[in-house]
Amino acid sequence: VETCPARIFVQGQATETPSLRFETHCISCGHCVAIYPHNAISHSAYPPGTVQPVDSAILPGPDAMMEALRLRRSVRVFSNRPVEKELLEKLVEALGLAPSAHNLRTTEYLVIQNPDTLKMLSERVVAHFTKVARQLANPVFRSLYGLLYTKSEVESAMQLLPDLELLEPVAREGYDPILRGAPCLIVAHDKPNVNFPESNAVLAIHNATLAAQAFGLGSFQVGYLVGACARDKSVRGLLPLPPGHRVYAALALGHPKRQFKKWLQRRAPK
């Protein structure tokens, strides 16, 4: 009764068996099934075999969890070794374990490993932001940006201008400034009219980030790709997205070429 977030269970006296109300408001979170120790509650969304007891013996303790979080870094140097299928399957499971607004779980994913596709994506993103950089450097085009976007968006883009101007020269030297040669890319996408699609996608991708570290993989979130997909059909068109879907987060990953042996004290959060 206390745990149900939709307040579907009601109970008069503590000795009474709870009853149900507003069952159509159930979001199938499974709290009722997971909290009760004796399997007295069944739920149509969780048939037999889908509810498992927690193995407390293998859960990380507070110190292990905090050390893993301290060690986590965005990795951008990868070996040529492909990511094994069994690891990708575990990462996909980790994506599905992330929280989702109202438990709608509508986020979908693309797992891309084809080198030609990855190369083409990177080249298109570089071309997109090279064009943006030239426009931002031009006072006339910059004033037009002020009509199309908010002041804060334009200011943010101007802060990035030095980095955007470097993308094309670096790419000409044979270096991939977008995916950094990662052999695998996970793209999270959804319809824009669901509850908090961007938050859902970023939470899921961060789940995969932490899982990847546990499996010995390195990863980083690819903001350039997400930004280019939002504004450039030529980039978006390389991805087999369902009609109406938008890209909200992306994770490049692979086996790291180097291993970090130390963690650094971060700036204290305000």
PASEBA-1860 file (N, C-alpha, C; in nm, 3 decimals):
! residues 270
1> VETCPARI> 0.084/-0.120/0.000/0.000/0.000/0.000/0.088/0.125/0.000 ~ 0.191/0.126/0.081/0.279/0.242/0.090/0.366/0.259/-0.033 ~ 0.406/0.149/-0.095/0.506/0.152/-0.201/0.448/0.190/-0.337 ~ 0.322/0.157/-0.363/0.263/0.181/-0.495/0.261/0.331/-0.527 ~ 0.333/0.377/-0.632/0.336/0.521/-0.662/0.204/0.574/-0.718 ~ 0.121/0.485/-0.771/-0.008/0.528/-0.827/-0.121/0.520/-0.725 ~ -0.090/0.477/-0.604/-0.188/0.470/-0.493/-0.308/0.383/-0.532 ~ -0.280/0.271/-0.596/-0.387/0.182/-0.640/-0.434/0.092/-0.526
9> FVQGQATE> -0.343/0.054/-0.437/-0.380/-0.030/-0.322/-0.435/0.057/-0.210 ~ -0.544/0.013/-0.150/-0.602/0.083/-0.035/-0.624/-0.017/0.078 ~ -0.614/0.033/0.199/-0.631/-0.052/0.317/-0.687/0.032/0.430 ~ -0.795/-0.015/0.491/-0.855/0.058/0.602/-0.774/0.039/0.728 ~ -0.788/-0.077/0.790/-0.712/-0.110/0.911/-0.590/-0.193/0.873 ~ -0.490/-0.189/0.960/-0.365/-0.261/0.933/-0.386/-0.411/0.920 ~ -0.496/-0.461/0.978/-0.521/-0.606/0.973/-0.604/-0.646/0.851 ~ -0.651/-0.548/0.773/-0.735/-0.579/0.657/-0.649/-0.614/0.535
17> TPSLRFET> -0.703/-0.704/0.452/-0.639/-0.733/0.324/-0.658/-0.612/0.232 ~ -0.552/-0.562/0.170/-0.568/-0.446/0.081/-0.660/-0.477/-0.036 ~ -0.726/-0.375/-0.084/-0.810/-0.387/-0.204/-0.755/-0.293/-0.311 ~ -0.811/-0.301/-0.431/-0.762/-0.223/-0.544/-0.863/-0.117/-0.587 ~ -0.811/-0.007/-0.639/-0.893/0.098/-0.699/-0.813/0.160/-0.815 ~ -0.884/0.220/-0.906/-0.819/0.290/-1.018/-0.713/0.203/-1.087 ~ -0.748/0.077/-1.114/-0.649/-0.014/-1.171/-0.595/0.033/-1.306 ~ -0.676/0.108/-1.379/-0.630/0.157/-1.510/-0.516/0.259/-1.496
25> HCISCGHC> -0.491/0.309/-1.374/-0.383/0.405/-1.351/-0.250/0.334/-1.326 ~ -0.250/0.203/-1.321/-0.127/0.128/-1.295/-0.026/0.155/-1.406 ~ 0.099/0.184/-1.369/0.204/0.210/-1.468/0.297/0.088/-1.485 ~ 0.260/-0.023/-1.426/0.336/-0.149/-1.438/0.481/-0.133/-1.394 ~ 0.503/-0.055/-1.289/0.639/-0.039/-1.238/0.689/-0.166/-1.169 ~ 0.595/-0.247/-1.117/0.633/-0.371/-1.050/0.671/-0.357/-0.905 ~ 0.657/-0.238/-0.849/0.692/-0.219/-0.708/0.618/-0.318/-0.619 ~ 0.491/-0.340/-0.647/0.410/-0.426/-0.561/0.462/-0.570/-0.561
33> VAIYPHNA> 0.509/-0.616/-0.677/0.561/-0.752/-0.688/0.699/-0.762/-0.624 ~ 0.782/-0.656/-0.644/0.919/-0.661/-0.596/0.931/-0.641/-0.446 ~ 0.837/-0.569/-0.384/0.847/-0.537/-0.242/0.797/-0.650/-0.154 ~ 0.708/-0.736/-0.210/0.644/-0.838/-0.126/0.727/-0.964/-0.127 ~ 0.766/-1.017/-0.010/0.863/-1.128/-0.006/0.805/-1.267/-0.035 ~ 0.672/-1.285/-0.031/0.617/-1.421/-0.034/0.534/-1.452/-0.158 ~ 0.552/-1.375/-0.267/0.485/-1.405/-0.394/0.333/-1.408/-0.382 ~ 0.279/-1.326/-0.293/0.134/-1.325/-0.275/0.065/-1.236/-0.378
41> ISHSAYPP> 0.143/-1.152/-0.447/0.084/-1.061/-0.545/0.131/-1.101/-0.684 ~ 0.039/-1.114/-0.775/0.074/-1.141/-0.915/0.034/-1.020/-0.999 ~ 0.105/-1.002/-1.111/0.081/-0.887/-1.198/0.093/-0.935/-1.342 ~ -0.002/-0.894/-1.425/-0.004/-0.943/-1.563/0.120/-0.901/-1.642 ~ 0.183/-0.790/-1.603/0.303/-0.745/-1.674/0.428/-0.824/-1.636 ~ 0.418/-0.902/-1.528/0.534/-0.978/-1.478/0.494/-1.124/-1.455 ~ 0.483/-1.202/-1.563/0.445/-1.343/-1.551/0.555/-1.424/-1.482 ~ 0.526/-1.549/-1.445/0.626/-1.633/-1.380/0.756/-1.639/-1.460
49> GTVQPVDS> 0.868/-1.627/-1.388/0.999/-1.627/-1.452/1.057/-1.488/-1.471 ~ 0.975/-1.385/-1.458/1.024/-1.248/-1.476/1.053/-1.179/-1.343 ~ 1.024/-1.244/-1.233/1.049/-1.187/-1.101/1.152/-1.275/-1.031 ~ 1.267/-1.216/-0.998/1.377/-1.292/-0.941/1.420/-1.234/-0.806 ~ 1.459/-1.319/-0.712/1.510/-1.268/-0.584/1.645/-1.199/-0.602 ~ 1.672/-1.099/-0.522/1.798/-1.026/-0.529/1.910/-1.113/-0.469 ~ 2.022/-1.120/-0.539/2.141/-1.188/-0.488/2.227/-1.085/-0.415 ~ 2.200/-1.068/-0.287/2.267/-0.964/-0.210/2.418/-0.986/-0.202
57> AILPGPDA> 2.461/-1.110/-0.216/2.604/-1.141/-0.200/2.690/-1.077/-0.308 ~ 2.634/-1.050/-0.425/2.716/-0.995/-0.534/2.694/-0.845/-0.554 ~ 2.609/-0.784/-0.473/2.589/-0.640/-0.487/2.713/-0.565/-0.439 ~ 2.754/-0.457/-0.510/2.869/-0.379/-0.464/2.834/-0.302/-0.339 ~ 2.928/-0.295/-0.246/2.908/-0.215/-0.126/2.929/-0.068/-0.155 ~ 2.907/0.019/-0.055/2.922/0.164/-0.078/3.061/0.203/-0.127 ~ 3.165/0.144/-0.068/3.300/0.180/-0.108/3.329/0.138/-0.252 ~ 3.285/0.017/-0.291/3.307/-0.030/-0.427/3.232/0.056/-0.527
65> MMEALRLR> 3.109/0.094/-0.493/3.029/0.177/-0.583/3.093/0.314/-0.602 ~ 3.135/0.376/-0.492/3.196/0.508/-0.502/3.330/0.504/-0.576 ~ 3.407/0.397/-0.557/3.535/0.387/-0.628/3.512/0.373/-0.779 ~ 3.409/0.297/-0.817/3.377/0.283/-0.959/3.335/0.416/-1.019 ~ 3.257/0.496/-0.944/3.214/0.627/-0.994/3.332/0.723/-1.005 ~ 3.425/0.714/-0.910/3.544/0.800/-0.915/3.631/0.766/-1.035 ~ 3.637/0.638/-1.069/3.724/0.592/-1.177/3.665/0.622/-1.315 ~ 3.532/0.632/-1.324/3.469/0.647/-1.455/3.518/0.771/-1.527
73> RSVRVFSN> 3.564/0.752/-1.650/3.610/0.863/-1.732/3.558/0.842/-1.874 ~ 3.545/0.951/-1.949/3.513/0.938/-2.090/3.638/0.893/-2.164 ~ 3.630/0.779/-2.230/3.744/0.719/-2.299/3.730/0.747/-2.449 ~ 3.838/0.797/-2.511/3.832/0.832/-2.653/3.949/0.774/-2.733 ~ 4.016/0.674/-2.676/4.124/0.605/-2.747/4.095/0.456/-2.740 ~ 4.072/0.395/-2.856/4.025/0.257/-2.859/4.121/0.168/-2.938 ~ 4.121/0.039/-2.902/4.193/-0.061/-2.981/4.107/-0.099/-3.101 ~ 4.163/-0.175/-3.191/4.090/-0.220/-3.310/3.999/-0.339/-3.281
81> RPVEKELL> 4.001/-0.389/-3.162/3.923/-0.507/-3.126/3.774/-0.475/-3.125 ~ 3.693/-0.551/-3.196/3.548/-0.525/-3.196/3.485/-0.560/-3.061 ~ 3.371/-0.502/-3.034/3.298/-0.532/-2.911/3.221/-0.663/-2.930 ~ 3.243/-0.756/-2.839/3.183/-0.888/-2.852/3.031/-0.881/-2.840 ~ 2.965/-0.973/-2.910/2.819/-0.975/-2.913/2.760/-0.992/-2.773 ~ 2.820/-1.080/-2.692/2.766/-1.105/-2.558/2.774/-0.980/-2.470 ~ 2.879/-0.897/-2.491/2.889/-0.773/-2.415/2.784/-0.673/-2.462 ~ 2.761/-0.667/-2.593/2.658/-0.577/-2.645/2.520/-0.616/-2.594
89> EKLVEALG> 2.495/-0.745/-2.583/2.366/-0.790/-2.531/2.349/-0.747/-2.386 ~ 2.456/-0.751/-2.307/2.448/-0.706/-2.168/2.427/-0.554/-2.161 ~ 2.491/-0.481/-2.254/2.472/-0.336/-2.256/2.329/-0.300/-2.294 ~ 2.271/-0.376/-2.388/2.132/-0.352/-2.425/2.041/-0.379/-2.305 ~ 2.073/-0.483/-2.228/1.995/-0.510/-2.106/2.008/-0.392/-2.009 ~ 2.130/-0.339/-1.996/2.152/-0.224/-1.907/2.072/-0.103/-1.952 ~ 2.061/-0.082/-2.083/1.978/0.027/-2.135/1.835/0.013/-2.087 ~ 1.783/-0.110/-2.094/1.644/-0.134/-2.057/1.617/-0.129/-1.909
97> LAPSAHNL> 1.722/-0.128/-1.826/1.705/-0.122/-1.681/1.700/0.021/-1.628 ~ 1.720/0.118/-1.715/1.721/0.258/-1.671/1.580/0.305/-1.637 ~ 1.569/0.402/-1.547/1.436/0.459/-1.519/1.381/0.532/-1.640 ~ 1.248/0.542/-1.646/1.181/0.607/-1.758/1.059/0.681/-1.704 ~ 1.037/0.801/-1.753/0.925/0.882/-1.705/0.793/0.806/-1.717 ~ 0.723/0.797/-1.606/0.593/0.728/-1.600/0.604/0.581/-1.643 ~ 0.725/0.530/-1.639/0.753/0.390/-1.676/0.701/0.355/-1.816 ~ 0.702/0.453/-1.907/0.652/0.425/-2.042/0.751/0.345/-2.125
105> RTTEYLVI> 0.882/0.363/-2.099/0.987/0.282/-2.162/0.973/0.281/-2.315 ~ 0.964/0.399/-2.372/0.945/0.410/-2.517/1.076/0.430/-2.594 ~ 1.187/0.454/-2.523/1.314/0.478/-2.592/1.356/0.353/-2.670 ~ 1.404/0.375/-2.792/1.454/0.266/-2.875/1.601/0.293/-2.910 ~ 1.669/0.190/-2.961/1.814/0.200/-2.977/1.860/0.140/-3.110 ~ 1.964/0.201/-3.165/2.037/0.145/-3.278/2.176/0.110/-3.228 ~ 2.223/-0.010/-3.261/2.360/-0.050/-3.231/2.433/-0.063/-3.365 ~ 2.528/0.026/-3.389/2.594/0.035/-3.520/2.740/-0.008/-3.507
113> QNPDTLKM> 2.779/-0.106/-3.588/2.918/-0.154/-3.587/2.982/-0.151/-3.726 ~ 2.903/-0.124/-3.828/2.958/-0.124/-3.963/3.058/-0.009/-3.979 ~ 3.185/-0.037/-4.010/3.287/0.069/-4.018/3.254/0.176/-4.122 ~ 3.196/0.134/-4.234/3.164/0.232/-4.339/3.055/0.329/-4.291 ~ 2.955/0.275/-4.221/2.848/0.361/-4.168/2.903/0.458/-4.064 ~ 2.988/0.408/-3.974/3.046/0.493/-3.871/3.132/0.603/-3.934 ~ 3.209/0.568/-4.036/3.294/0.667/-4.104/3.208/0.773/-4.173 ~ 3.101/0.729/-4.237/3.015/0.823/-4.307/2.944/0.917/-4.208
121> LSERVVAH> 2.900/0.862/-4.096/2.836/0.944/-3.994/2.931/1.053/-3.946 ~ 3.054/1.014/-3.915/3.152/1.111/-3.867/3.179/1.219/-3.971 ~ 3.192/1.179/-4.097/3.220/1.276/-4.203/3.104/1.374/-4.219 ~ 2.982/1.324/-4.212/2.866/1.413/-4.228/2.855/1.510/-4.110 ~ 2.885/1.463/-3.990/2.878/1.551/-3.873/2.985/1.659/-3.884 ~ 3.105/1.623/-3.927/3.211/1.722/-3.947/3.167/1.826/-4.050 ~ 3.110/1.780/-4.161/3.065/1.873/-4.266/2.958/1.967/-4.213 ~ 2.866/1.913/-4.132/2.758/1.997/-4.077/2.815/2.108/-3.989
129> FTKVARQL> 2.903/2.072/-3.895/2.952/2.173/-3.801/3.057/2.265/-3.864 ~ 3.122/2.220/-3.970/3.211/2.311/-4.043/3.129/2.422/-4.108 ~ 3.013/2.385/-4.163/2.923/2.484/-4.221/2.870/2.580/-4.113 ~ 2.833/2.523/-3.999/2.784/2.606/-3.888/2.893/2.704/-3.843 ~ 3.018/2.656/-3.833/3.128/2.742/-3.788/3.148/2.860/-3.883 ~ 3.140/2.834/-4.013/3.156/2.942/-4.111/3.043/3.044/-4.100 ~ 2.924/2.994/-4.074/2.810/3.086/-4.060/2.822/3.169/-3.933 ~ 2.864/3.106/-3.824/2.879/3.180/-3.699/2.989/3.284/-3.707
137> ANPVFRSL> 3.091/3.257/-3.787/3.201/3.353/-3.801/3.163/3.471/-3.890 ~ 3.051/3.459/-3.961/3.004/3.565/-4.050/2.900/3.649/-3.976 ~ 2.923/3.780/-3.959/2.830/3.863/-3.881/2.687/3.862/-3.936 ~ 2.671/3.854/-4.069/2.537/3.854/-4.128/2.463/3.726/-4.091 ~ 2.531/3.612/-4.110/2.467/3.485/-4.076/2.442/3.476/-3.926 ~ 2.535/3.531/-3.847/2.519/3.524/-3.702/2.395/3.599/-3.658 ~ 2.365/3.711/-3.724/2.243/3.785/-3.690/2.119/3.704/-3.727 ~ 2.126/3.626/-3.836/2.013/3.541/-3.873/1.993/3.431/-3.770
145> YGLLYTKS> 2.102/3.377/-3.715/2.092/3.277/-3.608/2.015/3.334/-3.491 ~ 2.035/3.465/-3.466/1.963/3.527/-3.356/1.812/3.529/-3.376 ~ 1.768/3.524/-3.502/1.625/3.519/-3.531/1.570/3.377/-3.521 ~ 1.656/3.278/-3.546/1.611/3.138/-3.550/1.622/3.069/-3.415 ~ 1.717/3.114/-3.332/1.743/3.045/-3.206/1.741/3.146/-3.092 ~ 1.734/3.095/-2.969/1.733/3.182/-2.852/1.872/3.240/-2.831 ~ 1.876/3.346/-2.753/2.003/3.413/-2.725/2.101/3.317/-2.658 ~ 2.053/3.236/-2.564/2.141/3.143/-2.494/2.196/3.036/-2.589
153> EVESAMQL> 2.114/2.992/-2.687/2.161/2.892/-2.784/2.272/2.950/-2.871 ~ 2.256/3.076/-2.913/2.358/3.140/-2.996/2.486/3.160/-2.915 ~ 2.472/3.204/-2.790/2.590/3.225/-2.705/2.664/3.093/-2.682 ~ 2.589/2.987/-2.662/2.650/2.855/-2.642/2.725/2.812/-2.768 ~ 2.664/2.836/-2.884/2.730/2.800/-3.011/2.857/2.881/-3.030 ~ 2.855/3.009/-2.993/2.974/3.093/-3.009/3.088/3.047/-2.918 ~ 3.055/2.996/-2.801/3.158/2.943/-2.712/3.225/2.820/-2.774 ~ 3.148/2.745/-2.853/3.200/2.625/-2.917/3.274/2.654/-3.048
161> LPDLELLE> 3.264/2.777/-3.098/3.317/2.809/-3.230/3.464/2.769/-3.249 ~ 3.554/2.796/-3.153/3.693/2.754/-3.175/3.706/2.603/-3.194 ~ 3.627/2.524/-3.121/3.632/2.379/-3.137/3.573/2.337/-3.271 ~ 3.464/2.402/-3.312/3.400/2.366/-3.440/3.493/2.395/-3.556 ~ 3.569/2.503/-3.547/3.659/2.540/-3.656/3.775/2.441/-3.671 ~ 3.802/2.363/-3.567/3.912/2.267/-3.573/3.871/2.132/-3.632 ~ 3.741/2.105/-3.638/3.696/1.973/-3.679/3.745/1.936/-3.819 ~ 3.727/2.025/-3.916/3.764/1.993/-4.053/3.915/1.976/-4.070
169> PVAREGYD> 3.999/2.066/-4.019/4.144/2.045/-4.033/4.192/1.914/-3.970 ~ 4.138/1.881/-3.855/4.177/1.756/-3.789/4.132/1.636/-3.871 ~ 4.011/1.642/-3.925/3.960/1.532/-4.007/4.043/1.514/-4.133 ~ 4.091/1.625/-4.191/4.175/1.616/-4.311/4.306/1.543/-4.284 ~ 4.350/1.547/-4.159/4.474/1.478/-4.121/4.451/1.328/-4.100 ~ 4.327/1.282/-4.116/4.298/1.141/-4.101/4.249/1.100/-3.964 ~ 4.226/1.198/-3.876/4.178/1.168/-3.741/4.028/1.187/-3.736 ~ 3.959/1.099/-3.665/3.814/1.107/-3.650/3.780/1.190/-3.526
177> PILRGAPC> 3.740/1.316/-3.541/3.714/1.401/-3.425/3.576/1.381/-3.364 ~ 3.493/1.299/-3.425/3.356/1.279/-3.376/3.343/1.149/-3.298 ~ 3.371/1.037/-3.361/3.358/0.906/-3.296/3.491/0.854/-3.244 ~ 3.600/0.922/-3.276/3.734/0.889/-3.227/3.775/0.745/-3.259 ~ 3.726/0.694/-3.370/3.764/0.559/-3.410/3.698/0.449/-3.330 ~ 3.594/0.481/-3.255/3.524/0.378/-3.177/3.462/0.275/-3.271 ~ 3.472/0.145/-3.239/3.418/0.043/-3.328/3.268/0.019/-3.313 ~ 3.206/0.088/-3.218/3.064/0.065/-3.195/2.997/0.195/-3.151
185> LIVAHDKP> 2.872/0.212/-3.191/2.794/0.331/-3.155/2.653/0.288/-3.119 ~ 2.605/0.335/-3.004/2.466/0.312/-2.963/2.393/0.445/-2.973 ~ 2.283/0.447/-3.045/2.204/0.568/-3.064/2.067/0.547/-2.999 ~ 2.027/0.638/-2.909/1.898/0.631/-2.843/1.802/0.728/-2.912 ~ 1.685/0.678/-2.951/1.589/0.762/-3.023/1.448/0.736/-2.974 ~ 1.360/0.831/-3.000/1.222/0.822/-2.951/1.136/0.924/-3.025 ~ 1.006/0.914/-3.005/0.916/1.017/-3.056/0.925/1.140/-2.966 ~ 0.912/1.260/-3.021/0.926/1.380/-2.939/0.805/1.409/-2.850
193> NVNFPESN> 0.693/1.343/-2.874/0.572/1.376/-2.799/0.548/1.286/-2.679 ~ 0.648/1.204/-2.638/0.635/1.124/-2.517/0.685/1.205/-2.398 ~ 0.666/1.154/-2.278/0.711/1.225/-2.158/0.864/1.225/-2.148 ~ 0.926/1.341/-2.154/1.069/1.361/-2.130/1.157/1.265/-2.211 ~ 1.148/1.267/-2.343/1.226/1.171/-2.424/1.377/1.189/-2.409 ~ 1.424/1.313/-2.394/1.568/1.335/-2.382/1.620/1.281/-2.248 ~ 1.548/1.310/-2.141/1.591/1.259/-2.009/1.593/1.107/-2.008 ~ 1.489/1.046/-2.064/1.484/0.899/-2.069/1.605/0.843/-2.144
201> AVLAIHNA> 1.638/0.903/-2.257/1.748/0.854/-2.340/1.882/0.871/-2.269 ~ 1.904/0.988/-2.209/2.032/1.014/-2.143/2.050/0.922/-2.022 ~ 1.942/0.898/-1.947/1.951/0.806/-1.833/1.988/0.665/-1.880 ~ 1.927/0.621/-1.988/1.956/0.488/-2.040/2.100/0.478/-2.089 ~ 2.146/0.580/-2.162/2.282/0.579/-2.213/2.383/0.582/-2.098 ~ 2.351/0.657/-1.992/2.443/0.659/-1.878/2.446/0.522/-1.809 ~ 2.334/0.453/-1.805/2.334/0.315/-1.755/2.434/0.231/-1.833 ~ 2.430/0.244/-1.966/2.521/0.168/-2.051/2.666/0.211/-2.028
209> TLAAQAFG> 2.688/0.340/-1.998/2.822/0.389/-1.969/2.882/0.318/-1.849 ~ 2.804/0.307/-1.741/2.852/0.242/-1.619/2.869/0.092/-1.640 ~ 2.775/0.031/-1.714/2.787/-0.112/-1.742/2.910/-0.139/-1.828 ~ 2.935/-0.052/-1.927/3.051/-0.070/-2.015/3.180/-0.069/-1.933 ~ 3.190/0.020/-1.836/3.309/0.025/-1.752/3.326/-0.105/-1.676 ~ 3.216/-0.159/-1.624/3.224/-0.285/-1.549/3.269/-0.401/-1.637 ~ 3.238/-0.395/-1.767/3.276/-0.501/-1.860/3.413/-0.477/-1.925 ~ 3.484/-0.374/-1.878/3.616/-0.347/-1.932/3.616/-0.266/-2.060
217> LGSFQVGY> 3.504/-0.202/-2.092/3.494/-0.120/-2.212/3.508/0.028/-2.178 ~ 3.550/0.106/-2.275/3.554/0.251/-2.261/3.444/0.313/-2.345 ~ 3.399/0.432/-2.308/3.289/0.495/-2.383/3.289/0.645/-2.360 ~ 3.218/0.715/-2.449/3.190/0.857/-2.428/3.062/0.893/-2.502 ~ 2.989/0.991/-2.447/2.865/1.036/-2.510/2.899/1.132/-2.625 ~ 2.831/1.112/-2.738/2.864/1.185/-2.861/2.764/1.298/-2.882 ~ 2.789/1.410/-2.817/2.698/1.524/-2.828/2.694/1.584/-2.967 ~ 2.808/1.583/-3.037/2.812/1.638/-3.173/2.713/1.565/-3.264
225> LVGACARD> 2.706/1.433/-3.251/2.615/1.355/-3.335/2.470/1.390/-3.305 ~ 2.437/1.402/-3.178/2.300/1.434/-3.138/2.261/1.571/-3.192 ~ 2.351/1.669/-3.179/2.324/1.803/-3.228/2.307/1.808/-3.379 ~ 2.392/1.735/-3.451/2.382/1.734/-3.597/2.254/1.666/-3.644 ~ 2.215/1.558/-3.577/2.092/1.488/-3.614/1.970/1.578/-3.598 ~ 1.975/1.667/-3.499/1.860/1.754/-3.474/1.841/1.858/-3.583 ~ 1.948/1.890/-3.659/1.941/2.003/-3.751/1.980/1.970/-3.895 ~ 2.024/1.846/-3.920/2.076/1.814/-4.053/2.017/1.682/-4.102
233> KSVRGLLP> 1.934/1.690/-4.206/1.870/1.570/-4.260/1.971/1.474/-4.320 ~ 2.083/1.526/-4.371/2.182/1.438/-4.433/2.248/1.347/-4.329 ~ 2.260/1.395/-4.206/2.313/1.312/-4.097/2.206/1.215/-4.050 ~ 2.090/1.270/-4.022/1.978/1.188/-3.973/1.942/1.078/-4.071 ~ 1.956/1.107/-4.202/1.917/1.011/-4.304/2.004/0.888/-4.309 ~ 2.123/0.892/-4.247/2.210/0.775/-4.243/2.164/0.672/-4.140 ~ 2.072/0.711/-4.055/2.024/0.623/-3.949/1.885/0.569/-3.983 ~ 1.864/0.439/-3.971/1.733/0.381/-4.002/1.633/0.405/-3.888
241> LPPGHRVY> 1.595/0.531/-3.871/1.503/0.568/-3.763/1.359/0.544/-3.806 ~ 1.271/0.502/-3.714/1.129/0.494/-3.746/1.074/0.633/-3.777 ~ 0.968/0.641/-3.854/0.909/0.773/-3.887/0.876/0.853/-3.761 ~ 0.915/0.979/-3.761/0.884/1.068/-3.649/0.980/1.061/-3.533 ~ 1.074/0.969/-3.534/1.168/0.957/-3.423/1.282/1.056/-3.436 ~ 1.334/1.100/-3.320/1.450/1.188/-3.314/1.558/1.124/-3.229 ~ 1.682/1.163/-3.255/1.795/1.114/-3.177/1.811/1.201/-3.053 ~ 1.820/1.138/-2.936/1.830/1.213/-2.811/1.959/1.187/-2.734
249> AALALGHP> 2.030/1.080/-2.766/2.157/1.053/-2.699/2.233/0.950/-2.781 ~ 2.366/0.948/-2.764/2.448/0.853/-2.839/2.573/0.821/-2.757 ~ 2.618/0.696/-2.768/2.734/0.650/-2.692/2.829/0.576/-2.786 ~ 2.951/0.626/-2.797/3.056/0.555/-2.870/3.132/0.469/-2.771 ~ 3.166/0.347/-2.811/3.233/0.258/-2.717/3.321/0.156/-2.787 ~ 3.411/0.099/-2.710/3.502/-0.003/-2.759/3.597/-0.044/-2.649 ~ 3.689/-0.134/-2.682/3.792/-0.173/-2.586/3.896/-0.063/-2.578 ~ 3.924/-0.011/-2.459/4.020/0.100/-2.449/4.161/0.055/-2.482
257> KRQFKKWL> 4.235/0.142/-2.547/4.374/0.114/-2.581/4.464/0.129/-2.459 ~ 4.425/0.216/-2.368/4.500/0.240/-2.245/4.404/0.230/-2.126 ~ 4.458/0.192/-2.012/4.378/0.181/-1.890/4.418/0.291/-1.792 ~ 4.319/0.358/-1.735/4.346/0.458/-1.633/4.370/0.387/-1.499 ~ 4.476/0.426/-1.431/4.514/0.363/-1.305/4.489/0.452/-1.184 ~ 4.447/0.575/-1.208/4.425/0.669/-1.098/4.294/0.743/-1.121 ~ 4.236/0.791/-1.013/4.122/0.882/-1.026/4.160/1.015/-0.965 ~ 4.096/1.121/-1.014/4.130/1.257/-0.972/4.019/1.318/-0.889
265> QRRAPK> 4.056/1.401/-0.794/3.957/1.472/-0.714/3.885/1.573/-0.803 ~ 3.755/1.563/-0.814/3.678/1.655/-0.898/3.645/1.783/-0.820 ~ 3.610/1.885/-0.897/3.565/2.008/-0.833/3.436/1.980/-0.756 ~ 3.427/2.026/-0.634/3.311/1.997/-0.550/3.184/2.058/-0.613 ~ 3.074/1.983/-0.617/2.950/2.038/-0.672/2.893/2.147/-0.582 ~ 2.832/2.245/-0.646/2.769/2.353/-0.569/2.634/2.308/-0.519
END
